[in-house]
Amino acid sequence: MKTILKSLAGNTLIFAIGNSVSILLTFVMVPFYTKILSPADFGISDILTTTTAMLVPLVSLNVFSAIFRFALDEENHIEIFTNGLLISLIGGFLSLVVSGILSLLGIKYSSLVGVYLGITLLLNLFQNFTRGINKVKSFAISGIIATLSNVLSNVILMWVFKFGLNGYLYSLIISSLITTIFLFINNKLYTYISLNKKSWSNTKDLLIYSIPMIPNSFAWWLTNDANKLIILAFVGPSANGIFAIANKIPTMVTTIFGMFSNAWQMTAVKEKEKSYTNKLYSLIFNLMFGGLLIISAIVVIFIQWFMGFYVSDKFYNAWKLVPILLMTSFFSNMSAFFGTTYLVAKKTKGLFTTTIWGTTINIALSFVLVPLIGINGAAISGAVGFFIVSILRLKQTSEWLKIQIEWKLQGILILGYATLTVIAYINFSLIIIKIAIIMIMVILLFRYIKKIQSRKDL
């Protein structure tokens, strides 16, 4: 077990190094965007990028997820990559055609979104295949390249040439193209292409796995980002800009979790159906649950102070949404953890049903709450949606995996987070009490770790 955890930690560290530059510069760029773009333009930019992210699994039939999973099983990599590439190229061609037609009809930004979408299809395919063949260092480096090229092009196009929102979209296209080319050349992906390996049978296997995952790939969009469209309809683009800024911090937490999740998926596949699988999942779940709650609690303590200098005055009130959106991020990560069990077992239909329930509840709540209480309604509905998904997946996966949850420990940690949130909203300082609550949460989690280390069956 210790060897497994060391391997997991090592891969997580590699992904963390690759993403650390991205996280740091993304943080730095938010004040840059809020000074150059108005709240309305920032809201529109966020809608365009999240809509593109939503379209990627649909247009590609989510084949990149299947590529990653099947490549981990060390099957015929040439056959897998060739058939996945053909699907992605067809999707990219269709996106260019449709966006061209929309552009002729006068739909603003459609052509740029179409080009960005087409490149992103290939980028996702290359990234997931790279992970699947265990070239995690190359994957990590690609993240650094994507971020640096995006920041540099942003500065040149938005600050020097004053291209505004168009410059933002040009930067996304440039950085995605550079990263795609790097992965293709650095990993010699051209050696995995052979038209002789075209196979309907293999393509069918990939799609049977990937298509049921399309709604799951929509999960973050439908259970969170779709709310932005509802905000846009009922409140306006400025409110959507505030929501987008508030969501930057929780999204950052999700990005951090993603570093671990990338490594965990590889470990989970490697250690499937072992005698200690249930114990391994239980250990990782409890550590992850507690760790994410503590990170979220620390954010809540500092969020008001942080927003005071991080964004301009017109975005300051976004801090009030952050504690709720952190719960959206938290339950999103929980549902993603349970989702890994479906990927390992190749039972992806369960991802479809659980996601549908969560997204339906989220959207219904949004339509009710946003007109009543504004953007707070969108934040609440997103948290509830992912909470439902997490509960359903916990129950469903218990049929083939028994995760032992430390309810007493996690209950106390949830109470600690809730208390800190209430203090933040009441606007009490109570610094000593806040620090004491965080310390108690940390001590309880370390006591759990120490108890685990003393067990002889691990």
Secondary structure, 3 states (H helix, E strand, C coil): CHHHHHHHHHHHHHHHHHHHHHHHHHHHHHHHHHHHCCHHHHHHHHHHHHHHHHHHHHHCCCHHHHHHHHHHCCCCHHHHHHHHHHHHHHHHHHHHHHHHHHHHCCCCCHHHHHHHHHHHHHHHHHHHHHHHCCCHHHHHHHHHHHHHHHHHHHHHHHHHCCCHHHHHHHHHHHHHHHHHHHHHHHCCHHHHCCHHHCCHHHHHHHHHHHHHHHHHHCHHHHHHHHHHHHHHHHCCHHHHHHHHHHHHHHHHHHHHHHHHHHHHHHHHHHCCCCCCHHHHHHHHHHHHHHHHHHHHHHHHHHHHHHHHHHCCHHHHHHHHHHHHHHHHHHHHHHHHHHHHHHHHHCCCHHHHHHHHHHHHHHHHHHHHHHHHHCHHHHHHHHHHHHHHHHHHHHHHHCCCCCCCCCHHHHHHHHHHHHHHHHHHHHCCCCHHHHHHHHHHHHHHHHHHHHHHHHCCCC
